Amino acid sequence: MKTRIFFITTAMLLVFLSSQMANAQKLKLEIGEKLPESYLKKQKNNHLLAIHPSHYSPFFETKIDGVVYAIAFDKETKEIWYIKTTDEKFVTKDGRKVDEEIEITGRDVFVYPYWDVYGPRTKDGWWPVIGSVLGVTEDFYRNWKPDERRTVEIDAFVKSKYLHYDREEKKTGNERSERRR
């Protein structure tokens, strides 16, 4: 009987400790966060992700709270540079989801040259990807009048070191980016 209680107690302690370790290793999905070693082991050798028109970074895919994310990072500093999800289970704090249709004005559109088109950033810092400036959709976004309303579909959500919109200057940190007025 004492042996059985010992094993049950030990098993419960191991479960508790492993859940505490998992929580300690939980990744904060923010640009600039340093990756825990356990996440770096998930990165497959020589796999790179385009995170900008002229930049590729090592990355890995991981599931956090049931949602799949692609996370790219700086090889030297191990800091997160880019996070993207196309998972339909993902929901922003504003209640926005992948494949959701939203109505926005041309003023809300952020066209990143040679890359993607974004809707208004969410309260929790996610940029909804609503299109691409490559191919036939480019004219759809570039010819949008500031007060004109259109319904668009959210393809993905992104956080990126290259997307830090300055409300005062109405520009991003990347000088080649443009803000539709």
Sequence and secondary structure as in RCSB ss.txt:
>XXXX:A:sequence
MKTRIFFITTAMLLVFLSSQMANAQKLKLEIGEKLPESYLKKQKNNHLLAIHPSHYSPFFETKIDGVVYAIAFDK
ETKEIWYIKTTDEKFVTKDGRKVDEEIEITGRDVFVYPYWDVYGPRTKDGWWPVIGSVLGVTEDFYRNWKPDERR
TVEIDAFVKSKYLHYDREEKKTGNERSERRR
>XXXX:A:secstr
 HHHHHHHHHHHHHHHHHHHHHHHT     TT B  HHHHTTS TT EEEEETTEEEEEEEEEETTEEEEEEE T
TT BEEEEEE  TT B TT  BTT EEEEEGGG EE TTSEEE    TTS EEEEEESSTTHHHHHHT  TT EE
EEE  EEEEETT   BTTTTB SSTT     
